């Protein structure tokens, strides 16, 4: 009956708030806005300025009309080339994804690995840098979306900062949800996408670069035309917008997302809110006797991975019976985990609803769970920390 009803509890994309939908729709008012006219240029400049708070930086924020993956590729092709050495931290599917990009351009890749569900030991980064002083960059995921593990980016940044290497961070599923202070921590490039905690539809990526990063980029021959960050900087600094056609609606949506964050108390409140949602979720999972993939100290505030046999069949049941979409496993954990998204446009009531349905779904799947146990545990956790 309700064929179009679906509650997205995914690790992205997420539900889009009405405020952002309205802001995007206004950009389609007749006549269609010219992206070169002063009206949109003002919107774009406001958005770029406000987006700095997302990264906790004073650096230029560059919008790319593409997915978060494009910002990852831009970070790599603008800083390293064929035969350059890059140290790559791999703890899951998206670490492997970065390996594919670096392989494509012919980099010498030094891998630092941890088991899926675990995080990188910063001392392994220190060791790799000592063994490979020629390394031009270190690249790590902040939140590894495939496992919900949160790498110790601050500690890694402090080690990389002692060298000439750049530190590049994939913050696609962590930005806004997990603390990340680009300038304070000394990160050189941060790349992200809009379809997760920023609450936008897919299609907008953001990347920001430190002065140290620009010094390297200025000496690098970028093999990409569209992702040449120097062209974006030149065009934006000249006040004529992006060098190529931007997505007007998504830029307008991002401006409203930034405004919503400000109205909600700013970035520190967002960090607290996402942490509270994570703690509710993990409490609920534990109460149902289901195993979490990631230890508490490495758990991302934006999503939670849960071990479950025949996970894809369970996700199908949740989608078809309760109209709730849960994330599935990728790579070596495919059909072995369910990923519960609690980022962006999510509040405590969404978590309680999700657990009420999960309990029924587990019962339907033959699991002996106590109805109400997950909901009650999440409720108790909220009473201890009602920040969401």
N, C-alpha and C positions, 0 to 999 in steps of 0.2 A: 504493500500500500504506500509506504513512505520510501519510494525507490531512490529519491534524491537526498534523503536525510543521512548524514554521516558526521560523526564526531571524530575529528582527527586527533588522536593521541599518538602521533607519529614523531620521529626525530626530524621532521621536516618533510614536506611543507606543513605549516600550522594553520590554525584558524586565523582569519583576517578580521580584525575589529571593524565595526561599522564606521568608526571615525576615519579609519584609513581608507575604507571603501569609498566613503563620500569625498574625501580629498582627491582620490584618484579619478572619480567620476567628474569632478569639477573641471579637470583638465581637458575633458571632452566636450565641454560646453561649446555651442556654436557661436562664432566660427572656431574651427580647430586652431589651437594655439600654435603659433610659429615658434619653433624651438630656438630661433635666432633673435626673436624680438626681445626688447628690454624687460617685458613682463616676466617671461620665463627665465631669462638670465638672472633676474633678481631672486626668483624662487630657487634656482640652481645654486647661486652663491650662498643664500641663507642655509640651504640644505648641507652644503659642503662645510660651512662653518659649524653648524650644529652637530654634524656627524663626528666632529673631532672628539666630542665627549664620549662617544661610543668606544673609541680606542684609547681614551685618556691621553691625548696627544695634542701638540701644537703643529704637527706636520700637515701638509696638504693631504686631503682625502680625495681620492680619484674614484668616480663612479664608472663602472663598466656595464654596458648593456648586454649582459650575458649571465651565466650562472656562476656560482661560487667557484666551480672548478676552473673557470677562466682566470680568476684572480690568482689562483695557485700557479697556473701555467705562466701568467704574466710575471709573477714574482721570480720564477726560475729563468725564463728566457731573457729577462732584462739584466740578470746578474751573473749568470754563468753560461759558458759555451762548451763547445766540443773539447774534450780532453781536460777540462777543468775538474778539480776534485771537489766533491760536495759530500758532507757527512749527513746521512739521512737516518733519522730516528723512526723506527718502524715498530708499531705496537698493534697493528690491525690492518684492515682492508684499505683505509685511506693513506696509511703509510706506504703500502704497496702501490697505491695509485700514484703517489709522488714519485716512486721509483720508475714507473712507466714513463712519466713525463721526462725525467732526467735521462733515461735510456734513449728516448726518442731524439734528444739533441746531442747524445754522445758523451755525456759526462762520465767521469770516473767516480763511481759511487762507493762510499765506505758506509756500510750498514751497521747501525747499532740497534739491537733487537731486544724485545721483551716478549714474553708469552702474551697471547691475546687475553685481555682482561687485566693485565698488569701494566706498569708504567716504566719509563726509562730511568735508570740510575744516573743522576747527573755526573757522577764520577767516571762513568763509562764515556761520557762526552769529553771530559777532561783528558782521559787517556787517549781517545781517538785524535784529539787535536794535537797532543804531543807527538803521536806517531805519524801524523800527517800535517805538518806545519804549512804545507802548500795549500791546504783546504781553503777555498774561497768563501764557503758558506756552510752553515749548519741549518737543516730544515727539520722542523718537528710539528706534529699535530698538537694542538692544545687539548681539545676534547677529541678523542678518537671515536667518531660517531658509530663505528661498527661494534664497539664494545662498551661504550659509556665510561671509559677510563680517562682521567684527567692528568695529563703529564705535568710534572713540576717545572713549568715554564720559567718562573722567576729564578729558580736555582740554576737552570741551564743557561739562562741569559747572563747571569753573573759570571759564569765560567767562560762563555763565548766572548764576553766583553773584554776579557784579559788578552785577547788575540786580535789579529787583523781580520778575522773571518766575520762575515755578516751572519746575523741570526734571523732566519725567516720562519714565521709562524702561521700555520693553518688554523685560523680561528673561526671556521665556518659555523660550527655548532656550539661554540662557546661564547662568542661575542654577546655582550649584554647580560648573559646568564652567569658567567664565571668571572671572578676578578681578573682583569688584565690591564696593566698600566704600562703602556708602550714606552713612554718617555722615561718614567721613573725606573723601569726595569732595564732599559737599554736595548729594546728590541728594534731591529732595523727595518723589517717589513712585516706587516700584518695583512692577511688576506681573509675576506669573509664574504658571505652571501646574505641576501635579505630575507630568505624564505624560512628562517628559523626563529630565533628569539627576537628578531627585528619585526616579525609579524607581517611581512609583505608576501604577495604572490611571488613565485619564482621569476627570475629574469633580471635581477640587479645584483651586481657584485661590487665590492668596495675594496680598495687597496690603499695603504698609506706607507710612506717610505721616510726613513730618517735621513739626516744630512749625510751620515756615513754611507747609507745606502745609495743616495743620489751621486755621491762621489764615484762609486763603483759603476753605476748605471751610465754616467756621463762618459766613461772610458770603454764601455761595452758596446759592441756592434750587435744590436738586437735583430734577430732573424725574422721577427714578426712585424708586419705592418700595423695590423689593428691593435695589437697589445704593446706597442712601443710606448712605454710610459713617459718618455721624454716629450713625445708629441702631445700627450694629455697635459703635462705640466706647462708646456709652452702656450697652449691654447687657453687653459684656465687662467694662467697668470696674465694673459693679454685681455682677459675679460670677455672673451667671445665664446665661452662654454667649452664643451667637449669637442674634439676634432671631428667626431663622427656622430651620427644621429643618436640622441639619447632617448630613452623611454620616458616620455614626459609624465605619464601617469605614475610610474614607479618612483620617479624622483619626487613627485608631489606626495606620494604615499610615505616615502622615507622622511620627508620633512614633518609630516603629521606624527609618524612614529617617534621621532625625536621630541616633538612637543608633548606627546603622551608620557614619555619617560620623564621629562622635566616636571609635568604636572603631578606625576606619581611620586615625586620625591627625589628624582635623579638616579644616577648610576649606582650609588651605594645602596639605595633602597631596592633597586633591581637585583643586586647581588644577594641581598638578604631574602628577598621574595623567592628567588629561584632556589636558594638553599633550603628554605622552609618547604617548598614543594618537593624537593628531592627527599628530605627527611620524612615527610608524610608518606611518600611512595615507598621508600625502603622499609619503613615501619609496617606498612600494609602487606608488603611481599613477605616479610619475615613471619608475620602472624599467620600466614597461610601455609607456612612450612615449605615454601618454594625457595630454591637456592639463587642467590644473587651472583652475578658473574664477577663483579668488581668489589674489592674490599672498601670499607668505609672511607679510609684515608685517601683513596684515589677516585672516589665516586664523583662523577660530573653532576653539577646542579641542573643540567638541561635535559638529561634522559637517563633511564635506568635499564640495564640489560638483565633479563631473568632467564635462567636455564629452564628449559622445558622440552620434554620429548615430543616429537611430532608438533613442533611449534607452529608450522605453517597451517596445519589442520586446525589448530586452536585459533589462529588468527582468522581463518576463514569462518569459523563458527561465530566469533565475536563480530565480524563484519556483517554476516548475513542475519544473525539472530538479534543482535543488539545495536547494529549500525554504529559500531565503534571500530575505527581503523587503528591497528597497532603495527609497529614496525617489525620486520622480520630480520633474520640473520643474514649476513653477507660472507662470502668466501668460506673459510673453514668452519664457521659457526652457522652456516645456512641450515635452517630447519632444526637448530639446536637451541636457539634463544628467541625470546620475544623482547622487543625494545619498546619501552613505555616513554613516550615523550611528555615532558612537563615544562615546556619552555614557552616564552612569548605570551600569547593571549590565553593564559591558563590560570585558574584560581583554585582555592581549596575545594569548592563544590564540584569542580570537574574531576578532581582526584577521587572524591568520595563516590561519585557516579561511576567512575571507571572501575573502582574496586567492587562495587555492588554487582556490576556486570561480570567482572572477572571471576568472582566467586561462583556465580551461576554457571559460567562457562567451564570452569574447572570441574564442577559437579557433573555437568553434562558430558565432560570428557573422561569421567571415571575417577577423578581425584577425590579423595576423602578429605574435604575441607569443611570447616565449620562456617556456616553462613553467618555473615556479619562480623567475622573475626578481623578481616582485613580492613573493613570500614571502621570498626571500633578502634583499631590500632592507629589508623590514620587520624581519626578524630582526637584521640589522646595526644598524639604528636602535635596536632594543631593547637590544642590547649596549652601545650608547653611553649609553643613558638607560633603565635598567630600573625605572622608577618605576610601571609598570603591570603 
